[in-house]
Amino acid sequence: MYASQHKTTNHADVIVIGAGVLGTFHAYFAAQMGLKTILIERNSFPSDASTRNFGMVVQTIVETVGEWPIFASASRDIYLSIQEELDIGVQGNGSLYIASTEIERAVLLDFAQMYSQAFHCMYLDAEEALYRYPFIQASYCSGALHFPDDLTLDPRRLLRQFIPHIVQKGLIDYIPQTTVVSITSSDQQCVVQDAVGNMFLSDQVFVCCGADYRTLFPEYFRASGLRICKLQMMQTEPQPKYTLPHAILSGLSIRRYPAFKSTPSYSFLEVEPVDERIRSHGIHLLFKQTADGSVIIGDSHEYSAFQDAHTSQEYTNCYINETILQYGQQMLALPSWQIKTMWNGYYLIHPEQEIYTETINDRIHIVTGIAGKGMSTGPGFAQKHIASKLR
């Protein structure tokens, strides 16, 4: 299924380094253009930001205007198209935002009045929301907004099934467990070398992994302005007789997600005070029930420069998890809050750009720093980006 691992020279039109969502879909769309494509991954399968997330595909994670809502809409269509061909766990569960204050409620109502057709969303007053969703705590809910077209998926399952599928179809060569140590380019081609001396030649290289960028082009990385964000997430014990019909997002998510900034009421939300424990750790509450009945709960956001990141990356802050659970219990009445597992996630983010891209010598393309919107927008962005670079 995978390309040979003995010392050899491989030729391709395009080499993509990093098999997360950005890398896999860059490779996929390059192959669909009829280009011979190699996808290289340092692990057996990706295990970083593309697998350590909720698996929510929500349209409100970006602004309502510009290219990014187009990428979000295209990503949703891409997932659904693949799901028709291969079961990658995509489900049309929709999402539900629950407002906890009067201003949050006003933002949701404004959004529904402005975008109900474009986003196919429906506003629910508190009485209707509590009637439909008895798991919501009445003391928390002042209103809700339902997005039936949003998707959920299992991020670990997605790439572990999709990559072998496109290999089997002959679209790409996949070379896992391979660490790239250098990339050079000339007027004619790029040369990629791995840690055991294998050489790969191509016309174009796309580096879609932040860690690889840091080691391959340290001088560019230091000048990039990229920062690292650490997330903390948890998963409960299975609750098979309990059902969350949608992905659930909190009033804190209304404050965080860019689409809501377009509403008249958002300016009041910006000055409404937030508990310092919540604000200082970038907490906004999300819930998603998985196939085994367990519920994923999170998350937090702690930002740091790379030279300082090691001080917080290596541990889980129990105080943050306790704060998340305390807020979550104000929102929902779960049968059990017993935590089965917890983990940290990490992603790159640029403070001034939606995504960080850099082209070196016209042949080497860096693509990283898509932040927390990779699952919702990555496939759509990759489709447009690969076409713009290879046309």
N, C-alpha and C positions, 0 to 999 in steps of 0.2 A: 504493500500500500504506500509506503514511504520511499523516498529516494535512498539510494545506497549510501552507507556511512563510511565506506573505505576511502582512502586518500585518492582523490580524483580531481579533475577540473570539470566544472559544470558550466554550460553556456545557457543564457536566457536573455530575453528582451528586457525583463523586469525582475529585479530581486526585491523582496519586501522583508525587512527584518522586524520581528515582533509579531506574534500571532494573536494579539488581543483583538478587540472589535475593530479598531482603526486599521491594524495591519491586515487582518483576514479579509476585510471588505475592500481594502485597496487591492489586494491580490486577486480577489474574486472579480472585481470589475475590470482590472487589467486583462485577466484571462478572457473575460467576455468580449473584449475588443480584439480577440484573436492573437494576443501576445503570449509567447512562452513565458511562464511566470514561475518563480521559485519563492516559496515562503519559508523563512528560517526562524526557528523558535528555540530559545536556550533551554526550555524545559520540555517535558513530553507534550504537554499542552499548556496554554497560558494559565497563570495562577495569580495574577496581580489584580489591577483595578477592574479588568473586564469580568472577573469572576467573583470579586468581593463586594458586590453591590446588591441592591434590592431586586433588580430585574424588573424595574418599572419603565415603561415607555410612555411618557406623558408629554403632551404638547405644550403645557404651560411652563416648562422648564427653561424656555427661551422667550425673548421679546415677541410681541405680536406682529412686528413689521421687520422687513429686511430678509436676508438670506436664511437665517437660522430657523424660522418657522417653516420655511420651505424644506430645509434639511430634515426637520422633525417629521413633517408630513411624509416626505419621501421614505424616511427610515421605517415608518409604520407600514407603508405599502410594501417595502422590501421584505420585512419580516413576514407579513401575511402571504406574500407570493412564495417565499421559501417554505412556509408552513404547508401550503397546498401540495408541495412536492415531497417534503420530508418533515416528519414530526419533530420539531425542535422545541416543543413545549410552549409555543406562543398561545396565549389565551386572551380573548376579548373580554376581560373582566371589568374594564372601566376603572375609573378612580373617583373617589369622593373626598372633597375638602370639607372639613368641619370648622366653622368659625366659633371662637370662644368669647369674643367681645362684640360690642355693637359696631365698632369701626371695622373689624374683620368682616362682619356680616354685610356692612355697607359696601365693602370692596367686592365681595362675591356677587351681590345684587347688581352693582354697577357693571361688573364683567358680564353677567348674564344678559343684561339689557343691551350691552354694546356688541357682544360676540356670540350670542346664542346660536346663530346660524353658522357662522364661520367655524366655531369650535364644537358645535352640536352639544351644547351643555344646557343643563336645566337647574334652575334655582329651587331650593326647598326651604320653606320657613322652618322654624324650630319644631313646631308641632308635627308637620309632615315628615321631617327627618327622623324624629324620635319614633313615629308610628312605623315608618318603613324599616328602621334600623334600631331595634330595641337594645342592641349592645352599646349604643352611645350613652354616655352619662348625661342625664338631663341637665345637671348643674353646669356642664361645660358648653352645651350646644345653644348657639343663638341663630343658627342657620347653616345651610350646606349647599354645595354646588357639585353636581354629578356630571362627569365626563364619560359617557358610555363608550366612546371610541378608543379610549386609552387601552394599552395592552399590558399584560404581565408576561414574564418568561423566567425560566430558570437559567441564570447566567452561566452556571457551571455546565449545564447540559448543552446549551446552545452551541458553543464552539467545539466541544468534544464530539458532537454529532455532525456539525456542519463541515468541519475541516475534512474528516475522512470521506464525507459524501462528495465534496468537490474534487478530492484526490481521485476517488474511484471513477468519477465521471471524466477524468483526464484533463480537468481544467488547470490544475496546478500541480507542481511537485512540492511536497512538504518535507522539510528537513528539520526534525526536532532534536532536542538534546545537543544543540550546536551553539557554541558561544563565538560570536564574531569578535575579532580582536582588531581588525583594521579594515578601512575602506579607502581606496585611492581612486583617482580618476584621471583620465587623459582626454585628449580631443576625440579619441576613438571609442573608449569604453571605460567601465568601472571594474575594479578588481576588489573582491571581498574575500578576506582570509579568515578562517576560523582558528580556534586554539590548537588544533592538531595538524594544521598545515594544509587543509583542503582549500582550494582556490575556486572561486565562483566568478564568472565573467558575465557582465550584462551591459546593456545600453544605459539603463537607469536604475537607481537604487532608492528605495523609500525606507527611511528609518522611522518606525512607528512605535518605538519603545524608549521611554525616558531614560531608563538605566543605561541602555546601550548608547544613547546620545551623550550622556555624561562621561562615559569612558572613551568613546570613539572620537569625539570632538570636544575635548574639555575646554578649549579656549572659546569656542562658540557658546558652549553651555554656560560658562561663567558670565558671559556678556548677555545672555538671553533674558535675564530677569525672572526666569521660572522659579516658582516656589513649590513646596510640597504641602499637601493637605492630608492630615491623618484623620480617619473616621473610626468610630467605635460602634459596633453593631452586636445584636444579641438574637438568639433564637430560643423560643420556649420549647418545653416538652410537647409532643403531639397532643392535639385537642380534637380528635376525630369527629366528635358530635357537635362541634362548634364551627360555624362558617362565617367568614368575612367575604361577602360577595364581591367586593371591590378592593383595590388598593386604597388604604385610608391615609389621608394627609391632614395635618393639623392646622390650627390657626397660625402657628409658627411657620409653616410651609407657605402660607399666603404671603407672609412678610418676606420670605426668602426668594420665591420664584419670580423671575423677571416679567412674565406676562401680566401680572397683576399691577405692575407699576403704571400701566397705561390708563388706569381708572382714576376718576376725579377724587375718590375717597382715599387713595393710597397716600397722599401727602399727609393726611391726618394719622395714618397708620405709622408713618415714619417717626412721628414724635410721641406716639403712645409708649409709655414705659414698658420694659420687659424685665422680668426677674434677672438679676445680675448673674446668677448661676447659669441661666439659659443663654444669655447674651455672650458671656465671656468664653463659652465653649462652643459657640456656634451651633447650638442644638435646635433641630426642628424635627418633629415627630412624624414618622412614617410607620405603617403597619402593612404587612402582606402575609396572607396565609399560604403555606406551601402545600404540596400534594399530600404529605403525610399528616396534615392537620396542624403542624407546628406554625407558630407566628413569628416572623422576623420583625424586630423592633429596632429602631435607631432614628437618627444617628447624630453624631457630633462632628465638628469641623475645627481642627486646630492647625493653624498655618505657621510655617517656619521656612527660613532660608535653608538651603541644603547643608551649609556648613554647621547649622545648629540643629538639624533635624534628628540626629542620633540621640539627643538627650530625651526625646519623648517617644520616638518610634518603638523602642524596645519593650515598652510596657503598656498595659491597659490600665487606665485610670478608673478605679472602682467608684470614685466619687461621681464621675461623669455618668457611668451606668446607673447609679442610684438616682441621679437627677432625672435621667431619661425615664426610668421606670416610675418615679413619683409623678411626673407629668403625664405619662401614659395612662396611669390608673385614674387620673382625673378625667381622661377622655373616654376610655372604653372600659367595659366590664367583661374582662376575659374570665373564663372558668378557672384558669390557672395562670399565674405569673412565674411559675417555676422555670428557671433558665436552664436549658440543656447545654448550650454552647455560646461562646462569644468570640469575636475576632476583630482585628483591626484591618482597615483598608487604607490604601494610599493612592493618591493621584497627583499629577502635576497640574499646576494652574498658573496662568499668566495674569498679573494684576490689571493689565490694560487691554488684553486681547482675548477674544472668544476661543481662539486656538492659536498655538504657536507653530508657525511654519517658517522654514529657512531653506533656501536652495544654495548649494555649494558647487561651484564650477559647472553650473547648468545641468548636472547629471545626478547629484546626490540631494535628495529632498527629505528634510526633517519634518515630521508631523507628530506633534505631541501637545500636551497641555490643554486637552479638550475639557478638563475638569470633570465635574460630576454629571455632565450631560452626554457622556459618550454612548451609553446604551440607547438614549432617546434620539440622538442626532448623528452618531458616528457613521452608520451605513449610508445615509443620504449625503453627508459631507464627503465621504470617500468616493462615492460615485461621481460627484461633481469635480473633486480635486484631481482624481486620476485622469479624467477626461481632459481637464485643462492643461495638464502637464504632458500628456502623451499624444495629443491631437496632431 
